[in-house]
Amino acid sequence: MIQTGSVIVGLVGILGTGAALFYRQGKASEWKPQHYWFLGLAGLFPAWLVAFLALLEPVAQQAAETPLPPKALLSSGAGLLGIIATDYLLRRLQKSGSALPSVTYWVLGVVALLPAWLIVSVSFK
């Protein structure tokens, strides 16, 4: 089951950064592809963080030594790998000299955190 709060934060983040993307496209900007990629990351990161923090148990004196739940560890790893992989792809695209639309770089940023967000949001039964 997906957490409602996380979905709302995700939709607001994606719509907000998407609007910012189209606002920036209309202007003569000197933004590099990394800026649009980072904008995509910023759109989904708050939703991932809300869902991630919901997994954690409240910190008490007795539970201070409790390890992270397996879903939290898997989600963190997926997020890190997604960021590394999309950053690598972004750099390869830049080195090739191909000029892609800025929305492509924004989508790369969103896709980087999408698996991590889905892992932490969807309950496995």
trRosetta pair geometry for C-beta under 8 A, 3 or more apart (Angstrom, degrees):
i j d omega theta_ij theta_ji phi_ij phi_ji
1 122 7.4 143 44 -141 17 49
1 123 5.2 3 27 16 68 116
2 6 6.9 -121 175 73 84 113
2 7 5.6 75 139 -57 120 118
2 121 4.7 22 -132 158 80 110
2 122 6.0 -21 -75 -83 78 64
3 6 4.2 70 80 12 105 112
3 7 6.8 -179 90 -13 54 85
3 50 7.3 -153 102 124 136 102
3 51 5.5 169 36 -109 132 87
3 54 5.9 112 -95 55 165 172
3 121 5.8 -117 19 -142 87 83
4 7 5.7 -58 -150 35 33 111
4 8 6.4 32 155 -19 68 105
5 8 5.8 -55 -149 35 31 110
5 9 6.3 28 155 -15 66 107
5 50 5.7 -132 120 164 104 138
5 54 7.8 144 63 -65 124 139
6 9 5.8 -54 -145 40 31 109
6 10 6.1 34 153 -22 64 108
6 47 5.0 94 -175 -168 74 78
6 48 7.8 80 -156 -76 114 18
6 50 4.6 -177 -96 92 78 114
6 51 4.0 46 -109 -59 152 96
6 54 7.3 -94 -49 0 120 140
6 117 7.5 170 168 -165 122 99
6 121 5.5 -154 104 -110 150 113
7 10 5.5 -55 -147 37 30 114
7 11 6.3 29 156 -18 65 104
7 47 7.2 68 -90 -147 17 122
7 121 7.6 108 -60 -155 80 141
8 11 5.9 -53 -146 36 29 108
8 12 6.3 26 156 -15 64 108
9 12 5.9 -57 -146 40 30 110
9 13 6.1 30 155 -20 64 110
9 46 5.1 -121 167 120 120 104
9 47 4.4 170 97 -90 97 71
9 50 5.2 120 29 -4 158 151
10 13 5.7 -57 -144 38 28 111
10 14 6.1 22 161 -14 66 108
10 43 8.0 64 -159 148 57 76
10 44 6.0 25 -136 -129 89 70
10 46 7.7 -168 -77 82 49 81
10 47 3.2 52 -71 -99 83 159
10 117 6.8 107 -101 -173 134 150
11 14 6.0 -56 -141 40 28 105
11 15 6.0 22 162 -11 65 111
12 15 6.0 -59 -141 44 25 106
12 16 5.8 26 159 -21 63 115
13 16 5.8 -57 -139 39 24 110
13 17 6.1 11 166 -7 63 109
13 42 7.2 -150 -167 131 108 59
13 43 4.2 137 146 -171 91 53
13 44 6.0 159 109 -72 137 29
13 45 7.5 -162 -163 43 155 59
13 46 5.3 175 -75 44 139 111
13 47 5.8 -127 21 -25 140 104
14 17 6.3 -58 -139 44 25 100
14 18 5.9 30 157 -22 62 112
14 43 4.7 86 -92 168 46 122
14 44 6.6 38 -69 -69 91 78
14 110 6.5 62 -116 -121 102 131
15 18 5.6 -56 -143 38 27 115
15 19 6.3 30 157 -20 63 104
16 19 5.9 -54 -150 34 28 109
16 20 6.5 26 151 -16 63 106
16 43 6.8 177 66 -121 84 87
17 20 5.3 -49 -145 38 39 115
17 21 6.2 50 150 -28 65 100
17 39 5.0 157 -166 166 113 87
17 40 6.5 155 135 -93 144 34
17 42 5.9 149 -93 85 137 93
17 43 3.5 -101 23 -77 144 109
17 106 7.0 171 138 -157 108 116
18 21 5.4 -47 -149 29 33 117
18 22 6.7 24 156 -10 64 102
18 43 7.2 71 -31 -118 73 148
18 106 7.3 119 -102 156 61 146
19 22 6.1 -57 -149 40 32 103
19 23 6.2 36 151 -22 65 108
20 23 5.5 -54 -145 37 32 116
20 24 6.2 31 156 -18 66 106
20 39 6.3 -146 95 -156 122 129
21 24 6.0 -59 -150 37 27 107
21 25 6.5 31 152 -26 63 105
21 36 6.5 75 -125 -138 103 94
21 39 6.0 145 -75 125 92 147
21 102 6.5 -179 -167 121 98 112
21 103 6.3 99 156 -98 139 71
21 106 5.0 3 -108 -85 147 158
22 25 5.4 -44 -143 28 37 117
22 26 6.9 40 158 -22 62 100
23 26 6.3 -58 -162 28 31 110
23 27 7.3 15 150 -8 62 109
24 27 6.0 -66 -155 40 39 105
24 29 5.3 1 -176 -31 89 160
24 31 6.2 21 171 -6 134 150
24 36 7.9 -162 88 -91 144 90
24 102 7.4 -119 98 138 110 161
25 29 7.8 -71 -93 16 22 124
25 102 5.8 -164 -91 48 101 136
25 103 7.8 -7 -71 -46 143 88
31 35 4.0 -108 -164 67 102 148
31 36 6.4 102 140 -41 128 85
31 102 7.3 57 93 -127 123 134
32 35 5.4 113 56 -4 63 98
33 36 5.8 -58 -156 39 44 108
33 37 6.1 46 148 -22 73 107
33 90 5.9 179 127 -166 123 105
33 93 7.2 -150 175 91 171 118
33 94 6.1 -151 34 -76 141 109
33 100 7.7 62 -112 58 127 98
33 102 7.3 -155 -114 -123 64 68
33 105 4.4 -160 -163 -102 85 151
34 37 5.3 -53 -143 39 35 116
34 38 6.1 37 156 -20 67 105
34 90 6.7 109 -87 151 67 143
34 105 7.7 -94 -60 -175 16 135
35 38 5.8 -53 -147 37 28 110
35 39 6.5 35 150 -24 61 104
36 39 5.3 -48 -150 30 35 118
36 40 6.8 38 150 -18 63 99
36 102 4.6 -160 -95 -172 157 90
36 103 7.7 -106 -176 -77 135 18
36 105 3.8 83 92 93 118 119
36 106 4.7 -78 171 -58 94 77
36 109 7.1 -157 130 -12 58 131
37 40 5.8 -54 -158 33 33 112
37 41 6.7 34 146 -18 65 103
37 86 6.9 168 -156 139 119 113
37 87 7.4 120 155 -97 151 64
37 90 5.4 -6 -79 -102 155 153
37 105 4.7 -79 -57 172 77 93
37 106 7.0 -133 -85 -85 31 30
37 108 5.4 -36 -120 84 94 110
37 109 4.3 152 -172 -61 50 105
37 112 7.9 65 -175 -18 94 139
38 41 5.3 -48 -149 34 39 115
38 42 6.3 40 152 -20 67 104
38 109 6.3 -132 -41 -116 8 142
39 42 5.7 -53 -147 37 31 112
39 43 6.7 41 150 -30 61 101
39 106 5.6 -39 84 -117 107 93
39 109 6.3 128 68 62 52 167
40 43 5.6 -48 -154 22 34 118
40 44 7.3 3 162 3 63 103
40 105 7.1 -162 -10 129 130 58
40 106 4.2 150 -62 -171 108 52
40 107 6.4 -123 -118 -33 147 8
40 108 6.3 126 64 69 161 53
40 109 2.2 132 74 73 108 111
40 110 4.3 -94 -172 -32 103 69
40 111 7.7 -8 157 12 136 64
40 112 7.3 107 113 19 112 105
41 44 6.9 -79 -158 46 30 88
41 45 5.8 39 157 -42 71 113
41 83 7.1 56 -114 -112 129 100
41 109 4.3 -94 -32 -169 67 103
41 110 7.6 -138 -67 -68 32 35
41 112 6.0 -25 -94 64 90 131
41 113 6.2 111 -137 -21 66 124
42 45 5.8 -43 -128 19 30 119
42 46 8.0 32 179 -17 56 93
42 109 7.6 -8 13 160 63 136
43 106 7.9 55 -5 -174 141 95
43 109 7.1 98 25 114 104 113
43 110 5.8 -30 73 -93 125 94
44 47 5.5 -60 -162 41 57 113
44 48 6.1 56 145 -22 82 105
44 109 7.8 168 19 134 108 79
44 110 5.4 115 -24 -140 128 67
44 113 4.4 170 100 82 126 128
44 114 6.6 -67 -157 -70 166 61
44 117 5.9 -96 174 -43 113 148
45 48 5.7 -58 -147 38 34 111
45 49 6.1 34 157 -21 68 108
45 113 6.1 -124 -76 -106 59 170
46 49 5.5 -56 -145 37 33 113
46 50 6.4 36 157 -22 66 102
47 50 5.9 -49 -148 32 31 111
47 51 6.6 23 156 -10 63 107
47 117 5.8 32 108 -136 104 133
48 51 6.0 -63 -151 43 30 106
48 52 5.9 32 153 -23 68 112
48 75 7.5 172 -164 170 102 119
48 79 6.6 110 -177 -99 154 135
48 113 5.4 -98 -42 176 147 120
48 116 5.6 30 -136 110 134 105
48 117 4.3 -96 -88 -88 88 88
48 120 6.5 92 -155 47 72 139
49 52 5.5 -53 -139 37 30 114
49 53 6.2 26 162 -16 65 107
50 53 6.2 -58 -146 38 24 105
50 54 6.6 29 153 -24 60 107
51 54 5.6 -54 -152 30 32 116
51 55 7.2 38 150 -25 61 99
51 117 6.4 105 37 -152 146 69
51 120 4.5 122 124 118 115 110
51 121 4.6 -57 -137 -79 153 78
52 55 5.9 -53 -166 22 36 113
52 56 7.4 32 146 -23 64 101
52 72 6.2 99 -153 -130 82 90
52 75 6.3 -164 -101 110 98 143
52 76 7.7 90 -132 -68 131 83
52 120 5.2 -31 -79 -164 65 159
53 56 5.7 -48 -156 23 44 114
55 69 5.4 -119 168 39 113 134
55 71 6.1 -140 -133 85 146 112
55 72 4.9 178 109 -68 146 107
55 120 6.3 -94 -34 -157 136 98
56 68 7.4 -47 -102 -127 88 78
56 69 7.7 -147 -91 2 46 104
56 72 6.9 76 -68 -94 78 153
57 63 5.7 -97 110 169 130 153
57 66 6.2 -17 48 97 133 158
58 63 7.4 90 87 63 58 147
59 63 6.5 -148 -141 87 39 103
59 64 6.5 57 -163 -97 90 66
60 63 4.7 65 50 24 87 101
60 64 7.3 -114 85 -44 42 73
61 64 6.2 -19 -156 -27 31 115
63 66 4.6 -14 -172 -15 81 129
68 72 4.3 -114 174 86 111 128
68 73 5.2 133 99 -53 122 87
68 76 7.8 4 149 -6 163 137
69 72 4.7 95 60 3 80 105
69 73 7.3 -151 95 -4 43 85
70 73 5.7 -56 -149 38 36 110
70 74 6.1 34 156 -17 70 108
71 74 5.7 -56 -143 41 31 110
71 75 6.0 33 157 -21 66 110
71 119 6.3 178 -164 152 83 88
71 120 5.9 128 151 -111 104 57
71 124 7.5 -177 -89 10 118 111
72 75 5.8 -54 -143 38 27 111
72 76 6.3 30 156 -20 62 106
72 120 6.8 61 -101 -113 52 107
73 76 5.8 -54 -147 35 29 111
73 77 6.4 27 155 -15 63 107
74 77 5.9 -57 -150 39 30 110
74 78 6.2 29 154 -19 65 108
74 119 5.5 -133 113 174 104 143
75 78 5.7 -54 -144 37 30 110
75 79 6.3 32 156 -20 64 106
75 116 4.8 95 -172 -163 73 75
75 117 7.7 94 -154 -67 112 18
75 119 4.3 -173 -91 91 83 117
75 120 3.9 45 -107 -53 159 102
76 79 5.8 -56 -150 35 29 112
76 80 6.4 26 155 -16 64 107
76 116 7.2 79 -82 -143 16 119
77 80 5.8 -56 -147 38 31 109
77 81 6.2 26 158 -14 67 109
78 81 5.8 -56 -143 42 29 108
78 82 6.1 34 155 -23 64 109
78 115 4.7 -118 170 114 127 108
78 116 4.3 175 93 -81 100 74
78 119 5.5 124 26 -4 155 149
79 82 5.6 -55 -145 35 28 113
79 83 6.4 26 157 -17 63 105
79 112 7.6 64 -157 144 58 79
79 113 5.6 23 -130 -124 91 74
79 115 7.7 -162 -70 79 50 82
79 116 3.3 44 -64 -86 85 163
79 117 8.0 89 -87 -36 104 62
80 83 5.9 -55 -149 35 30 109
80 84 6.3 26 155 -15 65 108
81 84 5.7 -56 -144 40 32 109
81 85 5.9 29 159 -19 68 110
82 85 5.9 -56 -139 39 26 108
82 86 6.1 15 165 -9 64 110
82 111 7.2 -152 -166 127 114 62
82 112 4.0 135 144 -172 99 57
82 113 5.9 163 102 -69 146 32
82 114 7.4 179 -146 38 154 65
82 115 5.8 176 -70 40 133 108
82 116 6.1 -118 11 -21 139 108
83 86 6.3 -60 -140 42 24 101
83 87 6.1 25 159 -19 62 112
83 112 4.9 78 -84 176 50 127
83 113 7.3 34 -62 -65 88 78
84 87 5.9 -60 -147 38 26 111
84 88 6.3 28 155 -21 63 107
85 88 5.7 -55 -151 34 29 112
85 89 6.4 28 152 -17 64 106
85 112 7.3 174 64 -122 85 84
86 89 5.4 -50 -144 39 37 114
86 90 6.1 44 153 -24 66 103
86 108 4.6 151 -164 172 117 95
86 109 6.8 158 139 -84 150 35
86 111 6.4 147 -90 83 136 95
86 112 4.1 -91 13 -82 147 107
87 90 5.5 -50 -146 35 31 115
87 91 6.5 30 155 -17 64 105
87 112 7.8 59 -31 -112 74 141
88 91 5.9 -57 -151 37 30 108
88 92 6.4 30 152 -19 65 107
89 92 5.6 -54 -146 36 32 113
89 93 6.3 34 154 -20 65 104
89 108 6.6 -152 89 -142 122 132
90 93 5.8 -54 -150 34 29 111
90 94 6.6 28 152 -18 63 105
90 105 6.5 75 -123 -132 110 93
90 108 6.0 141 -70 131 102 159
91 94 5.6 -53 -149 35 34 112
91 95 6.4 32 154 -18 66 105
92 95 5.8 -55 -146 37 31 109
92 96 6.4 33 154 -23 64 106
93 96 5.8 -55 -150 32 31 112
93 98 5.9 -77 -167 61 79 104
93 100 6.4 -33 178 -1 135 128
94 97 7.9 46 170 -66 35 29
100 104 4.2 -59 146 52 126 152
100 105 6.9 138 90 -39 114 84
101 104 5.2 112 67 -9 73 99
102 105 5.7 -51 -160 35 49 110
102 106 6.4 52 144 -20 72 104
103 106 5.3 -51 -148 38 40 117
103 107 6.2 44 152 -22 68 102
104 107 5.8 -52 -149 34 30 111
104 108 6.7 37 149 -23 61 101
105 108 5.4 -46 -152 29 36 117
105 109 6.9 39 149 -19 63 100
106 109 5.7 -53 -159 32 35 113
106 110 6.7 31 148 -15 67 103
107 110 5.6 -52 -147 38 37 110
107 111 6.0 36 154 -19 69 109
108 111 5.8 -57 -142 40 28 111
108 112 6.5 44 153 -37 61 99
109 112 5.7 -42 -154 14 31 118
109 113 7.7 2 161 4 58 99
110 113 6.9 -79 -166 45 33 89
110 114 6.2 49 146 -49 70 106
111 114 5.2 -39 -139 8 38 125
113 116 5.2 -63 -160 47 61 114
113 117 5.6 61 144 -26 86 106
114 117 5.8 -58 -144 37 29 110
114 118 6.3 26 160 -17 65 107
115 118 5.7 -57 -144 39 32 109
115 119 6.2 35 157 -23 66 105
116 119 5.8 -52 -148 32 29 112
116 120 6.5 13 160 -6 63 110
117 120 6.3 -66 -148 44 28 100
117 121 5.8 17 160 -14 67 120
118 121 5.8 -64 -133 44 27 106
118 122 5.6 4 178 -3 69 117
119 122 7.0 -60 -126 42 15 93
